[in-house]
């Protein structure tokens, strides 16, 4: 089968152990992101199957019409709304979903919390610019870490916070807060008290249509002036334009962001990249070798099994 693997930015997928699952098939790997569906379709060599790298390429009706040879789309992880399932069904294109793992994203969330409080990237940059001790950060011990949505990732971040001697306060849906309370963590009596109390807000809300823009500008304005907002979930959880506006106003005072409204960000003049109180990482939540082996191993295995069934 002719299989195309999209958006391998680091040119690393062929080095994975899981890649051997595709032995015997005709593989094309694209190493860049395409803004134009026409250009993407032009560069693809009439693939019968697409393997997606998370949400980097949207599968739309118009793209599928440009790729009539495609019969299968194998997704790494879950469909986060970037695959038009209705369009796929109408064209008899099978969509295969995988599953995710919370470990890598939880670890990155904690790394951003530590870096955001201690201002480590800014200190490193100061040294590279020939300066010594240009800032002073804050320890995590004794701080109140706010977990908005206590799911698989939020639970791990809460456990990390506890291990570091920080306090944890949780806000979210009924099931989320019930589980947090059962696990011994404090649940905020209201969203307002939650936002006004915490020193760090870590977002772990699942992005759906009903959660789009769930964090509003008014919410951000209720946070402390020295609070840190960390988002490794989805940019769309925050009301459009609200984060930049709130940071300019001074509440919260700091942010560490791994996800953006439009990706990839290759414009160095992006507003968040210009703010000294903001740490930006290029959507690294799941981008580490063990996660890649898991995600692509499942995606490749699903595809091989589908080929066997269909062939």
C-alpha positions as CSV (number, residue, x, y, z in Angstrom):
1,X,0.0,0.0,0.0
2,X,1.1,3.6,-0.7
3,X,1.2,5.3,2.7
4,X,2.0,9.0,3.3
5,X,3.1,10.2,6.8
6,X,2.5,13.9,7.2
7,X,4.2,16.7,9.2
8,X,7.3,14.9,10.4
9,X,9.0,18.2,11.3
10,X,12.0,16.6,13.0
11,X,12.6,14.0,10.3
12,X,12.5,11.4,13.1
13,X,9.6,9.0,12.4
14,X,11.7,6.7,10.2
15,X,14.1,6.2,13.2
16,X,11.3,4.9,15.5
17,X,11.2,1.2,16.3
18,X,7.5,1.3,15.4
19,X,8.4,2.3,11.8
20,X,9.3,-1.3,11.1
21,X,5.6,-2.1,11.3
22,X,5.3,-0.6,7.9
23,X,8.0,-2.8,6.3
24,X,7.0,-3.9,2.8
25,X,4.8,-0.8,2.1
26,X,5.5,2.1,-0.2
27,X,6.2,5.0,2.3
28,X,6.3,8.7,1.6
29,X,7.2,11.1,4.5
30,X,6.6,14.8,4.4
31,X,8.9,16.9,6.6
32,X,7.1,20.3,6.5
33,X,3.8,21.9,7.2
34,X,1.7,23.0,4.2
35,X,-0.4,26.1,4.5
36,X,-2.0,25.3,1.1
37,X,-4.1,22.2,0.5
38,X,-3.2,22.4,-3.2
39,X,0.5,22.3,-2.5
40,X,0.1,19.4,-0.1
41,X,-1.9,17.4,-2.6
42,X,0.6,18.2,-5.3
43,X,3.5,16.9,-3.3
44,X,1.7,13.7,-2.3
45,X,2.2,10.7,-4.6
46,X,-1.3,9.4,-4.8
47,X,-1.3,7.8,-1.4
48,X,-3.9,5.2,-0.4
49,X,-3.5,5.9,3.3
50,X,-2.5,9.0,5.4
51,X,-0.9,8.8,8.8
52,X,-1.4,12.0,10.7
53,X,0.9,13.5,13.3
54,X,-1.7,14.6,15.9
55,X,-3.6,17.7,14.7
56,X,-1.0,19.2,12.4
57,X,-3.0,18.7,9.2
58,X,-6.7,19.2,8.9
59,X,-8.6,16.6,6.9
60,X,-11.3,18.5,5.1
61,X,-13.7,17.7,2.4
62,X,-11.8,19.9,-0.1
63,X,-8.5,18.1,0.7
64,X,-10.1,14.7,0.3
65,X,-11.5,15.7,-3.1
66,X,-7.9,16.6,-4.1
67,X,-6.7,13.1,-2.9
68,X,-9.2,10.6,-4.4
69,X,-6.8,7.7,-4.0
70,X,-7.0,8.0,-0.1
71,X,-9.0,5.2,1.5
72,X,-7.7,5.3,5.0
73,X,-6.7,8.0,7.5
74,X,-4.8,6.7,10.6
75,X,-4.7,9.2,13.4
76,X,-2.1,9.4,16.2
77,X,-4.2,9.8,19.3
78,X,-7.8,10.9,19.1
79,X,-9.5,13.1,16.6
80,X,-9.5,16.5,18.2
81,X,-11.9,18.0,15.6
82,X,-9.3,18.3,12.8
83,X,-10.7,15.4,10.9
84,X,-14.0,15.9,9.1
85,X,-15.5,12.5,9.8
86,X,-18.7,13.3,7.9
87,X,-16.7,14.1,4.8
88,X,-14.6,10.9,5.2
89,X,-17.8,8.8,5.5
90,X,-19.3,10.4,2.4
91,X,-16.2,9.4,0.5
92,X,-15.8,5.9,2.0
93,X,-12.6,6.9,3.8
94,X,-12.0,4.9,6.9
95,X,-10.8,6.9,10.0
96,X,-8.7,5.0,12.5
97,X,-8.2,6.5,16.0
98,X,-5.5,5.7,18.5
99,X,-5.1,6.6,22.1
100,X,-3.0,9.1,24.1
101,X,-0.9,9.0,27.2
102,X,-0.8,11.7,29.9
103,X,2.8,11.3,31.0
104,X,4.7,13.5,28.5
105,X,2.2,16.4,28.6
106,X,2.0,16.3,32.4
107,X,5.8,16.4,32.7
108,X,6.0,19.3,30.3
109,X,3.3,21.1,32.3
110,X,5.3,20.8,35.4
111,X,8.5,21.8,33.6
112,X,6.8,25.0,32.5
113,X,5.5,25.7,36.0
114,X,9.0,25.4,37.4
115,X,10.5,27.4,34.6
116,X,7.8,30.0,34.8
117,X,8.2,30.5,38.5
118,X,12.0,30.4,38.6
119,X,12.3,32.4,35.3
120,X,15.0,30.0,34.1
121,X,14.8,30.7,30.3
122,X,15.1,34.4,31.0
123,X,18.2,33.8,33.2
124,X,19.7,31.6,30.5
125,X,19.2,34.2,27.9
126,X,20.7,36.8,30.2
127,X,23.9,34.7,30.4
128,X,24.0,34.3,26.7
129,X,23.8,38.0,26.4
130,X,26.8,38.4,28.7
131,X,25.0,39.2,31.9
132,X,25.0,37.5,35.3
133,X,21.9,37.1,37.5
134,X,19.5,39.3,35.6
135,X,16.3,38.3,37.5
136,X,15.0,36.7,40.6
137,X,12.4,33.9,40.5
138,X,10.1,32.2,43.0
139,X,10.0,28.8,44.5
140,X,7.1,26.4,44.0
141,X,7.1,25.3,47.7
142,X,4.1,26.7,49.5
143,X,2.5,28.1,46.3
144,X,-1.1,27.2,45.4
145,X,-1.2,25.4,42.1
146,X,-4.6,25.6,40.5
147,X,-5.7,22.6,38.4
148,X,-8.6,23.4,36.0
149,X,-10.0,20.0,35.2
150,X,-8.7,17.0,37.2
151,X,-8.4,14.4,34.5
152,X,-5.5,12.1,33.6
153,X,-3.0,14.9,33.1
154,X,-4.4,17.2,35.8
155,X,-4.1,14.4,38.4
156,X,-0.4,13.9,37.6
157,X,0.4,17.6,37.8
158,X,-1.4,17.8,41.2
159,X,0.6,14.8,42.4
160,X,3.9,16.6,41.3
161,X,2.8,19.7,43.1
162,X,2.2,17.8,46.3
163,X,5.6,16.1,46.0
164,X,7.2,19.6,45.8
165,X,5.4,20.9,48.9
166,X,2.9,23.1,47.0
167,X,-0.8,23.4,47.8
168,X,-3.3,22.2,45.2
169,X,-6.7,23.7,44.4
170,X,-9.0,22.2,41.8
171,X,-11.8,23.6,39.6
172,X,-13.7,21.9,36.9
173,X,-16.8,19.7,36.2
174,X,-18.7,17.8,38.8
175,X,-17.0,14.5,38.1
176,X,-13.6,16.1,38.0
177,X,-13.9,17.9,41.3
178,X,-15.5,14.8,43.0
179,X,-12.5,12.7,42.0
180,X,-10.1,15.4,43.2
181,X,-11.8,15.6,46.6
182,X,-11.8,11.8,46.9
183,X,-8.0,12.0,46.3
184,X,-7.5,14.5,49.1
185,X,-7.2,17.7,47.1
186,X,-9.0,21.0,47.9
187,X,-11.9,21.9,45.6
188,X,-12.6,25.6,45.1
189,X,-16.1,26.6,46.3
190,X,-16.4,28.8,43.2
191,X,-14.6,29.7,40.1
192,X,-14.0,33.3,41.3
193,X,-12.4,32.1,44.6
194,X,-10.3,29.6,42.6
195,X,-8.9,32.3,40.2
196,X,-8.3,34.8,43.0
197,X,-6.5,32.4,45.3
198,X,-4.1,30.4,43.0
199,X,-0.5,31.3,42.2
200,X,-0.4,29.1,39.2
201,X,-3.2,28.2,36.8
202,X,-2.6,25.0,34.8
203,X,-5.2,24.2,32.2
204,X,-6.1,20.6,31.5
205,X,-9.6,21.0,30.0
206,X,-10.5,18.8,27.1
207,X,-11.2,20.9,24.0
208,X,-14.7,20.6,22.7
209,X,-17.2,22.9,21.1
210,X,-18.7,23.6,24.6
211,X,-15.3,24.4,26.1
212,X,-14.1,26.7,23.4
213,X,-13.3,30.1,25.0
214,X,-14.3,28.7,28.4
215,X,-11.5,30.8,30.0
216,X,-12.6,34.4,29.4
217,X,-10.9,37.8,29.7
218,X,-12.9,38.5,32.8
219,X,-11.5,35.2,34.3
220,X,-8.0,36.2,33.6
221,X,-8.5,39.6,35.1
222,X,-9.4,38.0,38.4
223,X,-6.0,36.3,38.8
224,X,-3.2,37.8,40.9
225,X,-0.8,40.2,39.3
226,X,2.1,37.8,39.9
227,X,0.2,34.6,39.0
228,X,1.4,32.3,36.2
229,X,-0.8,30.7,33.6
230,X,0.3,27.5,32.0
231,X,-1.5,26.0,28.9
232,X,-0.4,22.7,27.5
233,X,-3.9,21.8,26.4
234,X,-5.4,23.8,23.6
235,X,-5.2,27.5,22.8
236,X,-8.9,27.6,21.9
237,X,-9.8,27.1,25.6
238,X,-9.0,30.8,26.1
239,X,-11.2,33.4,24.6
240,X,-9.7,34.7,21.4
241,X,-7.4,37.6,22.0
242,X,-7.9,37.5,25.8
243,X,-4.5,36.2,26.8
244,X,-2.4,38.9,25.1
245,X,-4.8,41.6,26.4
246,X,-4.7,40.3,30.0
247,X,-1.0,39.9,30.0
248,X,-0.6,43.5,28.8
249,X,-3.0,44.6,31.5
250,X,-0.9,42.7,34.1
251,X,-3.2,39.9,35.3
252,X,-1.9,37.3,35.2
253,X,1.6,38.6,35.4
254,X,3.2,35.6,33.6
255,X,2.4,32.8,31.2
256,X,4.0,29.6,29.9
257,X,2.3,28.5,26.6
258,X,2.8,25.4,24.6
259,X,-0.3,25.7,22.3
260,X,-1.3,28.4,19.9
261,X,-4.4,29.4,17.8
262,X,-2.5,28.8,14.6
263,X,0.4,26.3,14.4
264,X,3.2,26.2,13.6
265,X,4.3,29.6,14.8
266,X,7.2,30.7,12.5
267,X,6.7,34.4,12.8
268,X,9.2,35.7,15.4
269,X,7.0,38.8,15.8
270,X,4.1,36.9,17.2
271,X,2.8,38.9,20.2
272,X,3.5,36.2,22.8
273,X,7.1,35.8,21.6
274,X,7.7,39.5,22.1
275,X,6.7,39.5,25.8
276,X,9.5,39.0,28.4
277,X,7.1,37.6,30.9
278,X,6.0,34.8,28.6
279,X,7.7,31.4,27.9
280,X,6.7,29.8,24.6
281,X,7.4,26.2,23.6
282,X,6.5,24.8,20.1
283,X,3.7,22.4,21.1
284,X,6.0,19.9,22.8
285,X,3.4,18.3,25.0
286,X,3.5,14.9,23.4
287,X,6.8,15.4,21.5
288,X,9.2,13.0,23.1
289,X,10.5,9.6,21.9
290,X,8.5,7.3,24.2
291,X,5.2,9.1,23.3
292,X,6.1,9.0,19.6
293,X,6.7,5.2,19.8
294,X,3.3,4.8,21.5
295,X,1.3,7.1,19.2
296,X,2.8,6.0,15.9
297,X,3.0,2.4,17.0
298,X,-0.7,2.3,17.5
299,X,-1.4,4.3,14.3
300,X,0.8,2.0,12.2
301,X,-0.6,-1.2,13.8
302,X,-4.2,0.0,13.3
303,X,-3.3,0.7,9.6
304,X,-1.7,-2.6,9.0
305,X,-4.6,-4.4,10.6
306,X,-7.1,-2.4,8.5
307,X,-5.1,-3.3,5.4
308,X,-5.3,-6.9,6.3
309,X,-9.0,-6.8,6.9
310,X,-9.7,-4.7,3.8
311,X,-7.2,-6.5,1.6
